[in-house]
Amino acid sequence: MSDKPVVLVTRKLPAAVEERLQRDYDARLNGSDRIYRSDELIELAKGADAIVPCHTEKLNADVIARLPDSIRAITSFSVGFDHIDLPAAKARGIIVTNTPEVLSDATAEIAMLLLLGAARRAYEGEQQIRSDSWSDWSATYQLGLQVSGKRLGIVGMGRVGQIMARRARGFDMQIHYYNRSRLPPDLELGARYHNAVESLLPHCDFLSIHCPATPETRHLLNAERIALLPDDAVVVNTARGAVVDDDALIAALRSGKLFAAGLDVFNDEPRIHPGYRELKNTFLLPHIGSATRETRDAMGFRALDNLDAIMAGREPRDRLV
Ligand code: 8YV
């Protein structure tokens, strides 16, 4: 029998990450990449020292209460941790970590792609080419909104929000932001701070959401707040679907209050609100913010660095509880 710690890995991870797992641990890998039901996950965790989950595993208070006593750590392959009940883990003495920083560039890239794609009606253009319905050029054909020089409002000026601001400055955008606390001037780089979402929104030709999903940010973008945006604003979300009230956003896209939305994250993924699919002014991606080869490897290695530290009795770099 191996004396290596036993680790349950809930989803298939990049090859280099699985190689390291197999070298250093008695790893229970998920070759089929099927999403385990909660009771299956609890069963598979029997005798394991740690779990490496993704955001697809809902480790709520009930599941955490039923995990075997052997589990000492949950080292998530994600920066977001809304899928893990931290107080429940803490109460059981289970250490929880995430993978910050390593996916900020990739996520900001997707936010910029969504912003540009929504503003320039990329979905409709793509559709016309692929369905062979592009008939001719005209001076008023497929008119979108110019991005350069416009105002970008950022909700949540953490790592991803700050990189998004830097990328947007490349388009001469003027940056406004809301964050719980104001950034120091060397990080703010001239961006205008708003101490409430309500005061930010009227300044947003484009709004990009980068805050975590918490009970406080649930439905942060609702009908009342959408009404505060300028007419023809564009909304981009690469954070979590829960931050947006889908019915309110769809109504505003349908009525023409908003010009378009670019979304990579949704409530109830992958069974998203069907209203988004029916609209032409949405540019939709399937939660691929961090999906680059480089970033997925880096996320895996960061999760394993945390796991190595915990198993060696050291403090992990990214401890949440
Ligand atoms: C990941 C993410 O793909 O890390 C996060 O929080 O939202 C995504 O970029 C996913 O969560 C991995 O578990």
Residues whose N, C-alpha, C, O or C-beta is under 5 A from the ligand:
A	BS01	8YV	C54 H55 F77 S78 V79 G80 A239 H287 G289 S290
